[in-house]
Amino acid sequence: MESKFLQLKSDTILAPMAGVTDIAFRLLAKEYGAGLTVTEMISANALARGNNSTIKMIDVVDEEKPRVIQLFGQNISNLTKAAQYCEDKCEIIDLNFGCPASKIIRQGSGSALLERPQQIGRIVKTLSSTVNVPITCKIRLGIRKSKINAIEIAKVCEQNGAQMIAIHARTQKQGYTGKADWDWIKEVKQNVSIPVAGNGDVRTVKDYIRMKEETGCDYVMIGRGAMGNPYLFKQINDYVNTGKYEERTPQQKIKDFFKYLGYAKKHNINLTHIKFHAQAFTKGIPGSSKFRNKLMRSKKLEEVSMLMKEFEKQVKE
Ligand SMILES: Cc1cc2nc3c(=O)[nH]c(=O)nc-3n(C[C@H](O)[C@H](O)[C@H](O)COP(=O)(O)O)c2cc1C
């Protein structure tokens, strides 16, 4: 099947991360060359009910194009309503079949659906034939190591109209621990014709190269490796285009935070997210633990900005 998946400028994707990939962080990742960025997961049930705070979570803007909104849910009618609400706000709708959080599994959504391939098929088929933008799916290996069914799930997604599959190479039971098993990314890639994004444990340019070589995946999706380090996308693209790339100094990392802060102010990002990113951008810089203690106590945006400026001076000295 010829995929209708979009042509991207880079084969790197910023993974959806709840509480992390707000619009400001996504814009910064785009600025540094991420081929695609994805919203955090959004509840289809809440969106279908017209829940105001859920509607506000759809924080996409034109500069982010191509925009991807990720939905989670299990009820086909609500997923359809939610997707119809989203379709003119984005270029792709991604379905979450991988979340291992207990409150999501309890409602039969996220990775709980890996146990119900037929329901996944029905969801993907209905949405693919109802909305005008491509549907993509994000999956895991399966529920547990003895019950890996990623190939079956990937085929079901493809047969029912999915245009791309992202596979996080861990099981539901693994959560975010243990090693991602890239062999399964290779298996999935060999068993479907639509593009495959490999995901799990890519933190450096070397990891990116290794994942592409070892699995043959079309795209590399990066989550935690990009936290506080969206410059990784530029390093990867530079390496691909020129064979070399530059390391980021502590001072430059702080500058990157200020760039994030600029976008965050423009898009009214809440203080909790900003503080999270302030921590992430300074992680590992000598002296940063003292700074982080002060940061945690700050209650105002101006205070965060001032503390970061103080810390910047200290790093320069
Ligand atoms: C804090 C956090 C929030 C996440 N939220 C989502 C989410 O909303 N939707 C989703 O599909 N995956 C979510 N994930 C999973 C990531 O997209 C990714 O699959 C996982 O972190 C593995 O990739 P990595 O090793 O590059 O981090 C989240 C992960 C983290 C750490």
The ligand as a MOL file (V3000), in Angstrom:
LIG
                    3D

  0  0  0     0  0            999 V3000
M  V30 BEGIN CTAB
M  V30 COUNTS 31 33 0 0 0
M  V30 BEGIN ATOM
M  V30 1 C 7.0640 12.0940 30.9530 0
M  V30 2 C 6.6290 11.2420 29.7880 0
M  V30 3 C 5.3780 11.4400 29.2340 0
M  V30 4 C 4.9520 10.6550 28.1460 0
M  V30 5 N 3.7380 10.9110 27.5630 0
M  V30 6 C 3.3730 10.2390 26.4380 0
M  V30 7 C 2.1800 10.5830 25.7260 0
M  V30 8 O 1.4430 11.5100 26.0770 0
M  V30 9 N 1.8810 9.8440 24.6140 0
M  V30 10 C 2.6700 8.8210 24.1720 0
M  V30 11 O 2.3660 8.1790 23.1640 0
M  V30 12 N 3.8090 8.4870 24.8320 0
M  V30 13 C 4.1840 9.1840 25.9220 0
M  V30 14 N 5.3790 8.8960 26.5220 0
M  V30 15 C 6.2710 7.8830 25.9350 0
M  V30 16 C 7.2740 8.5220 24.9530 0
M  V30 17 O 6.6030 9.0670 23.8460 0
M  V30 18 C 8.2950 7.4740 24.4490 0
M  V30 19 O 7.5850 6.4550 23.8120 0
M  V30 20 C 9.1240 6.8560 25.5900 0
M  V30 21 O 9.5890 7.8400 26.4780 0
M  V30 22 C 10.3080 6.0520 25.0340 0
M  V30 23 O 11.1670 6.8610 24.2900 0
M  V30 24 P 12.5600 7.4360 24.8980 0
M  V30 25 O 13.3510 6.2650 25.4000 0
M  V30 26 O 13.1940 8.1460 23.7380 0
M  V30 27 O 12.1820 8.3510 26.0150 0
M  V30 28 C 5.7950 9.6390 27.6160 0
M  V30 29 C 7.0560 9.4430 28.2000 0
M  V30 30 C 7.4770 10.2320 29.2640 0
M  V30 31 C 8.8580 9.9940 29.8320 0
M  V30 END ATOM
M  V30 BEGIN BOND
M  V30 1 1 1 2
M  V30 2 1 2 3
M  V30 3 2 2 30
M  V30 4 2 3 4
M  V30 5 1 4 5
M  V30 6 1 4 28
M  V30 7 2 5 6
M  V30 8 1 6 7
M  V30 9 1 6 13
M  V30 10 2 7 8
M  V30 11 1 7 9
M  V30 12 1 9 10
M  V30 13 2 10 11
M  V30 14 1 10 12
M  V30 15 2 12 13
M  V30 16 1 13 14
M  V30 17 1 14 15
M  V30 18 1 14 28
M  V30 19 1 15 16
M  V30 20 1 16 17
M  V30 21 1 16 18
M  V30 22 1 18 19
M  V30 23 1 18 20
M  V30 24 1 20 21
M  V30 25 1 20 22
M  V30 26 1 22 23
M  V30 27 1 23 24
M  V30 28 2 24 25
M  V30 29 1 24 26
M  V30 30 1 24 27
M  V30 31 2 28 29
M  V30 32 1 29 30
M  V30 33 1 30 31
M  V30 END BOND
M  V30 END CTAB
M  END
